[in-house]
Amino acid sequence: MFGKSIKIYLSDGSPSGLRHVEIANWSGQAIACPRRRLSELKNWNEAQCPGVYFLLEKHSTDGRNSVYIGESENVYRRLSEHDRNKDFWSEVIIFSSKDENLTKSHVKFLESRLSELTSIADLYSIENGNKPTKSTLPRADKDAMEEFIHNAKIVLGTLGHKFLDPLITEDISKDEKTLDSSVSEVLLFNVNGLSSKGKVSDDGFVLIRESEISTRTTTSIPGKIKLLRDKLILDGVLIERNNKLILTKEIVLSSPSYAAALVAGTSRSGPQSWKNSKGKTLKSLEENLIKN
């Protein structure tokens, strides 16, 4: 994997305003725009050509974010319709081409593949009513669009939206063979007959599917985690099985301590609780990594 150089132009100097994003040596481009400033896009040719777009709602709490994925031969015109007809979104991110080589078939292919990846990752709620139809493209064009998607993932992540890749993409059995000095391996937490797995990631601490969660909580559990736990039960992400709560999908928490507290139902030290397959704590793994 090689490094990437990304250029972000802030149209008025505000990091939350209208932004134009480019990756070096890529013919694609992106525009991120808050909904309240949508009218400004009528002065941007980049928004009035064929492209794909994401209508986004990003919650400031632990609520599940929402996304609508669409395509158009004139994105700005379509967005004007969404502004009248769709209420949930607060930001739009548009992807188009600087060399104007994206056709209707290309953007329909992109829309379908991006919807498919978002559904597989299952990190944001998809607001689309129907599954987009994938257009037929020549083999070379398909490969070019997959490269386009790869760069779109990088841009979206840079803009704070990581919903195209699952939280855990590596094979767990391979992860467990990682060197002791690495904190990227799968970690274990066994307490009161419960067995859970987790992993440190760039976004926080990922609690892995099928982890076992206590059915009881104590007053020492952090309030934020108690609320999250109740919501996970309500949403069916935590289901009861054999007097335990079972996690049905990967979730990310802001720290290993929060993950440990969710598992145990009480306040816990994450760095001391999570251990690798050889019994070394996360704390010792992190300390060794710093020493090396």
N, C-alpha and C positions, 0 to 999 in steps of 0.2 A: 504494500500500500504506500502510495506516494503522498507527500504533502500537497496542499492546495492553496492557491492564493485567491482570496475573495475580495472584491471591491464593493463597498456599499456606499452609495451616494445618498446623502440625506438632503432632500429637496429644499428644506428650510432650516437645516441644522439641528432638527429635533430627532432624537433616536426613536421616537414613537410616532413620527409623522409619516409622510410618504417617502418610501425608500426604493431605490433601484439597485438590484444586486446582480453582479456578474462574477463568473469564475474565469480565470485566465485561460485563454485558448479554447473557450467553449462558445459555440454559436448561440446557445440559449441565454435567456435573461429572465429575471423575475422582478415584479413590482409588488411591494407590500403596502397596503393602504388601509387606514382606519375607515370604518363605515361613514363616520361623520364628515370625512373629506372626500367621499366618493366622486363628487362633482368635479374635483380637480383633474380626474383621469381623462376628462374629455379633451384636455390639452396635451395628452400623452399619446403619440402614435403607437407606442409599444402596447397600449391597452386596446387599440382599435384594429386588431388583426387576429388571425386564428391563434387560439391558445387554449390551455386548460387553466382552471382556477379552483381555489379552495375558499369557501365561505367558512369562517372559523369563529367559534365561541370558546374562549379559554377561561376557565373558572380560576379565581384566586384561591379557592379552598380546595378540599380534596374531592370535589365533585368531578364527574366524568365529563371531559371536554367533548364538543360536538364539531362535526365537519360535514360540509356538503361539497361534493366533487362534481364539476361540470366542465363542458367544453363549448366553444362557439367560434364561428368565423369572424365575429366582431365581439370581443369579450365585454367591452364597455357597454355596448347596447344591451347585452344579456344581463349584465349587473344592474342596469337601470331597472329592469323588470323585477329582479330579485329584491331590490330595495323597496319596491312596492308590495311584494307578495310574501317575502320571508322575513320573519321577525328575529330569529334566534341569533344571528351572526353579528359580530362586532368588528371583524377584520376580513379583508380579502387578500389573497396572495395569487398573483397571476404569473403563469409561465408562457412565454412566447419565444420566437426566434428572431435574432438580429439580422439574419440573412433572408428572412421571409420564405424559408423553404418548408415550413410546416403547412401541410394541406389539411383539408377536412378529414381525410382518412387517417392522417397522422394523429390529429388531436383526439379523434374518436378512439383510436388504439390506446393512446395515453390515458384517456379518461377511464377506460375499462381496466387497464393494468393497475392504475393508481387506486381505483376502487377495490380491486382484488387484493392488493397488498395491504391496504388499510383494514379490510375485513379480516385478513389472516392475522395481522398484528393485534387487532382487537384492543386498541388503546383509546381510541376516540369513538364516540357514537356516530354512526353514519346517518345523515339526515335524508339521503336519497330515497325516494319511494321505490324506484325500479333499478334493477341491475343493468348497467350500461352494456350495450352490445359492442363486442370487439370487432373492429374492421379488419379486413384481410390486407396484409402488406407483403411485398417481396421480402425475402430473407434478409437482404442487406438493410432494408428500411427498418425491419424489426430490431435488428441489432443496434442500429442508430438510435431507435427510440428507447431501448433498454439502457443505453449509455446516457440518454437524456434523463431518464428516471433516476439513475445513479447520482447524477449531479443535482437533480431536483431534491433528492433526499438530503444532500449536504446543505443546500440553501435553506430548506425548511428547518433543519436542525439549527442552523446558525441564527435563524429568525425565531427560535424558541418553540418549534413544533416538531416533535419526533414521534410520528404516528405511522410511519411506513415500514418500520422494522420491529419484530417482536422483541420483548425485553430480554429474552434468552434465545440466542440463535445457535450457540455452540452445542455440540453433543455432550451431555452431562458426564458420560463415562470417560470421555477424553479429558474433561475439565478436572476430574478427580486425580489425574496423573500429573497435574501441574506441579512444578517444584515448590517445596515448602516456603521458599522466600517470596513467592508471589501471593498477593492478596486477591488475585482474579479467579482463583479456583473456587469450586463449590464448597461451601462451609456447612457444618452440621450443628444443630442445637437440639439436645435431648434433655427433657425436663419433665418430671412427674408422669412418665410413661408416654410422653409426646415426642414425636420425631419430626423435625423440620429441616429444610434445606434452603440456603440462601446464597447470594453472591453479590459482591461489591461491584457496582457499575459506575460509569461517569455521571449517571443521573441520580444516584443514591444507592440504596440497598434493595436488591430484588429478592422477594420472597417467592420461592419456586412452587409451582403447582403441585398439589397433593401433600403439601406441608400440613401438619396436624396442629390445631389451635385449641387451647383450653376452652371448655364450655363455661368456665367461671372466671370472674374478675374480682380483684380486690380494690379497695379505695385508693391504693397507691398507683394504679395504672394511670398514665398521663391522660388528661381529659380529651385531648385531640385524638388519641388512639382509641379511646372508648367510643367516641363518636364515629370514627372510621370503622371500627368493628361492627357497630350497630348497622351502619349503612351497607357494609359488605354482606351481612346476614340478610338484610332487607332486599338487596339486589340479587341474592342467590349466588354470590361469589363464595360465600362460606356456607356449607351445608352440613347438617349433623349426620354422623355415621359412627356407630359403635361407641356412643358416649363421647365422641370427639367432634370438633368442627374441622372440616376438610376444605382446603383452599382449592377452588376449581380452575383457577387461572393465575398466571404470574401477576404480581402487583409490585409497585416500587414504593418504598418509604424513604423518608429523608435521611434516616440514620439506622445503623445496625441495632442501636438501643431501642428505637421505636419498633423495629421488627421483632426483637426479642420480647418486648413488652406485649405485643399483640399475640405472640405465641403462648407466653406463660400466663397472660391475664393479670400481670402485676409488673411493677417497675423492675427493670433489669439492666445490667450493664452489657451492652452489645459486644464491645471489644473483648470482654471476658467470657461471654456466653457462647459466641460462635467459634467453632473449632474446625480445623481441617481433618481429613481422614486419619491423620497420624496423631491427633490430639493436641496440636498446637493452636493456641488461641489467636483470634484475629489481632489482638493487641501485640502479641509477640511477633506475628508475621509482619505487621506494620513497622515495628521497631527494627527488625532485621533488615527490612527493605531500606530504611533510612540509613542504617549503619553501612550497608553495602553501597 
